Amino acid sequence: MEIIKIIGIALIALIIIILLKQYRPEFAIYVSLLTGVLILLLVIDKLTMITQLLETIASKTSINSEFISLLLKITGIAFLSEFAVSICKDSGEGAIASKIELGSKIIIIAMSIPIISSLLEVILKILP
């Protein structure tokens, strides 16, 4: 089970970070970054499986494949920005973290405009 590996890696990293903060606090952020990347590598095959499943569903239905691609990009932006925000907060940079959050929200809204406009067109077609 991958979740046991993820939790094990996280707990080991947590212990290392706690010990490093006592003696060499500047290295704690590196351990945190490395742990995040390692966990991401563990779940990357699951992400590709999800992507392939969504593409298969989109090809079998009349869903525009551009919308699926756009939704996957938006989800990726959300995951990456959350990862960056967590790292910034862990290193004590709350101001930078809030700027990342704001920037990613604006980008996500801008990327969502084609989907929202298409949805509104469908609603207007349904209404008499």
N, C-alpha and C positions, 0 to 999 in steps of 0.2 A: 504494500500500500504506500502510495506516494506521500500521503499526508503524514505518515509516521516519519518518513525521511525528512520532510519539510520541518516538522516540529522538532525533530532531533537536531537538525542543522541550526535551527533558530535558537534552541536552548543552549547548545554548545557555544554559539556565537554570543549569546547573552552573557554567559559565564565569562568568556574571554573579554568581552567589552567591560564588564564590571571590574575584572582584575586589571585591565589596561588603564581604566580611568583613574585608578589609584596611583599608578606609577608613570604611565606614558599616555595621558589623555588624548594627545594628538593622533595616536594610532587607532583609537576607538572608531573614528569615522571610517577608516579604511576597512576595518573588519565589518562594519555595518554595510558598506558598499559591496564588499565581496560576498557577504551573505545574501544580499538582495539579488545579485547577479546569479549566484549559484542556485537560488530557489527559482529564479526565472528560467534558468536552463533546465531545471527538473520538470517544469510544466510546459515547456515550449512544444513538446510533441502533442500534448493535450490541446493546446491552442491551434495547432495545425489541423488536428482532427476536427475541431469545432468549425474551423474555417471551411474545410472540405465538405462537411455536412451541410453548412449553410449554402454553399455554392451548389450542391446537389439538389437541395430543396428549391433553390431559386430557379434552377434549370427545369425542374419538373412543373413548376407553377408559372404563372404569368408575372411574377415579380421581376422588376427591372434589375438586372445584375449590377448596374451602377449603384443602385440604392444599397444593395448588400455590401458592396465594396466600401461605400461611404460609411455605412454603419460600423463595419469592421475598423476602418480608420479612426472613427470617432471613439470607439471603444479602446483602441490602442492609445490614442491621445489621453484618454481618461486614466488608463492604467499607468502610463509613463509619467504623467503629471503628478499622480498620487504618490508614485515612487519618489520622484524628485522632491515633492513637498515634505514627505516623511523624512528624507535625508536632511533637508534644510532645517526642519524642526528639531531633529536629533542633534544637529550641530549648533543649535541655539540661534538660528537665523530665521525667526518667525516672520520678519518683514519681507524677506525674499520669498519665503514660502507663500505668503498671501499674494504676492505679485504673480507667482507661478499659477496659483489657483485662478486668479482673475484672468490672466492671459489665456489659460487653457479653456476657461468657460466661454470667453469671447470667441475663440477659434472654433469651439464645438458648436456654438450657436450659428456662426457664419457658415460652417460646413453643413448644418442641418437645414438651411434655407431651401435647397431644392426638394428635400423630402417634405417639408412643411407645405411648400407651395403645391406640390403634387397631391398631397392629402387634401388640401383645401379645394383643389379642382375636382377631386372625386366627390367631396361633400356637396359642392355646388351642383354637380351633375345629378346627384341623388335627390336633392331638394327640388320641389316643383317650382 
